[in-house]
Amino acid sequence: MITAGCVVLLGIIVLIFSVRGALTTEAESLSSNRVFVDAATNPPKPFKVTVEPGMPNPVKAPSGGMTGYPAEECWWTKDGQPRKEPYYVLLNSTIDKPGPTFCPDCGRLVVGHNPRPTPGRKPPPTEAEYKANPRRR
């Protein structure tokens, strides 16, 4: 009787997790599990946050302060090749700092909703290339 009760309880637990997994879409998971960066560290260190309704922005960072800001992904290397894993960047506009943001790792321009590399896409400009273009001044 005890064994039967344990099997039924285990079955109920499996059923709950199965239904929960079926009702939670990948988009929901991606939108709530995000990478933030700690602005109090140099360079800003990434950390994961499960975003919940009513959460303050900035969030509490591992350094202890309310210095956690949403990260932007940079997918480029210094030589203009796509990288396998993103480098997480704190945008200047996020912290009300003037001027464009350049990745501290590769030196290339990073913008909000930074696009991933695709075949045929040129890498973003480096800071020197950006400043050399008279249309950007």
Summary of the structure (lengths in Angstrom):
residues: 137
radius of gyration: 21.2
end to end distance: 79.2
largest distance: 81.4
contacts: 314
relative contact order: 0.11
helix: 31%
strand: 26%
